[in-house]
Amino acid sequence: MTLRQAARLLEDCDYPLDCGTLQELHGEFSIEHPEGSESLGAVLERSGDSEFQDAMEAQLALYGAVGEAAIGRKGYSDRDPDPMGTATDVVSF
């Protein structure tokens, strides 16, 4: 499943839920990304949260704890013409 699908999966739970219960319910699902995959349970374990009050809190923890391999190109920005900060002209939209 994609990261977005994993986030939607978290919407179907009754909150508040502790991290362990959420891992028992959905931890076996695999989140696929360009560099491989990892289990939803492993990602939630890295979140550091012990309890989630609602789906949004669980989703934010998921997005914050997903592994480095899932983010794509590090330092990439489609809003900055030169991500290294050496551009001389400022581009304004």
Stockholm file with secondary structure:
# STOCKHOLM 1.0

chainA/1-93         MTLRQAARLLEDCDYPLDCGTLQELHGEFSIEHPEGSESLGAVLERSGDSEFQDAMEAQLALYGAVGEAAIGRKGYSDRDPDPMGTATDVVSF
#=GR chainA/1-93 SS CCHHHHHHHHHTSCSSEEHHHHHHHHTTCEEEETTEEEEHHHHHHHTCCSEESSHHHHHHHHHHHSCGGGSCSTTCCSSCSCTTSCCSSCCCC
#=GC SS_cons        CCHHHHHHHHHTSCSSEEHHHHHHHHTTCEEEETTEEEEHHHHHHHTCCSEESSHHHHHHHHHHHSCGGGSCSTTCCSSCSCTTSCCSSCCCC
//
